[in-house]
Amino acid sequence: MKQKDFETADLYLASAISNLLKSPPNYKVENSRTLFVFPISDDLYKAMNAFNNGIQLNAYEYSQTIKHLRAEMLMRRGQTGGGNGKA
């Protein structure tokens, strides 16, 4: 069976993809790790290729997306496992 979604734990890659596709990721939590999930498409592969080749992104938009996705990641990680998130 072919995989229909691309999953990554890489915050920076997910932020770049989100900016380039103008679409936020879905989220999946596995073993206290938040994964960013994007549907597989030609546009996804083009965005990943552009990121890996050093495409210039708007610094403000990229940093805002990083902050937003990081907050989502931490919030979702804290919701699983029943802990209070403190060491």
C-alpha positions in Angstrom: 0.0 0.0 0.0 1.3 3.4 -0.9 1.8 6.0 1.8 -0.5 9.0 1.3 1.1 11.4 3.8 4.5 12.7 4.4 5.5 12.8 8.1 8.4 14.7 9.6 9.5 15.8 13.1 11.7 18.5 11.5 10.3 21.8 12.7 12.2 23.9 10.2 11.3 21.7 7.2 7.7 21.7 8.2 7.7 25.5 8.6 9.2 25.9 5.1 6.7 23.5 3.5 3.9 25.2 5.3 5.0 28.6 4.0 5.6 27.4 0.5 2.3 25.5 0.2 0.4 28.2 2.1 -1.2 25.4 4.1 -0.7 24.4 7.7 0.3 20.8 8.5 -1.8 18.2 10.3 -0.3 16.7 13.5 0.3 13.3 14.8 1.7 12.4 18.2 3.8 9.2 18.5 5.8 8.3 21.6 5.7 11.9 23.0 6.9 13.2 19.6 4.8 15.5 17.5 5.0 14.8 13.8 4.0 17.3 11.1 1.9 15.6 8.4 1.4 16.8 4.9 -0.5 15.1 2.1 1.8 13.8 -0.6 1.6 15.7 -3.8 3.9 17.1 -6.5 3.7 20.5 -4.9 5.0 18.9 -1.6 8.0 17.4 -3.4 8.7 20.7 -5.2 8.6 22.6 -1.8 10.9 20.0 -0.2 13.3 20.2 -3.1 13.3 24.1 -3.0 14.0 24.0 0.8 16.8 21.6 0.4 18.3 23.7 -2.4 18.3 26.8 -0.2 15.3 28.8 -1.5 15.0 32.3 0.0 12.0 32.6 2.3 10.5 35.7 3.9 12.3 35.7 7.2 9.4 37.2 9.1 6.8 34.7 7.8 9.2 31.8 8.3 10.1 32.7 11.9 6.4 33.3 12.7 5.6 29.8 11.3 8.4 28.3 13.3 7.1 29.9 16.5 3.5 28.8 15.7 4.4 25.2 14.9 6.7 24.9 17.9 3.9 26.0 20.2 1.6 23.5 18.6 4.2 20.8 18.9 4.8 21.5 22.6 1.1 21.8 23.4 0.3 18.5 21.7 3.2 16.7 23.3 2.0 17.9 26.7 -1.5 16.5 26.1 -0.3 12.9 25.8 1.2 10.8 28.6 -0.8 12.4 31.4 2.2 14.3 32.7 2.2 18.0 33.6 5.2 18.7 31.3 7.6 19.5 34.1 10.7 17.6 34.9 
